[in-house]
Amino acid sequence: MRREDGPTATGYTFHFQISDGNSRKACSAKVQVRNADDASIIFRLDWPAIEAMARANLAVGADVRPSTLIVPGLVE
């Protein structure tokens, strides 16, 4: 008998702003999970790490490009 595979991982992108002195910089983070609810939960739980990565990129003068967060156990 053939087994049906479950849903595959999809990328969900969250856009946010980080203040940099007197200005704001647009940033985004891409979370690869199976549904939007999981993506929202992971984004909120990992917000301190996401913010730290964005601020570290701003500190060295780099453009803040999308970061991809792959969550073990939810992505095959």
Buried (B, 14 or more C-beta within 10 A) or exposed (E): EEEEEEEEBBEBEBEBEBEEEEEEBEBBBBBBBBEEEBBBBBBEEBEEEBBEBBBEBBEEEEEBEEBEBEBEEBBE
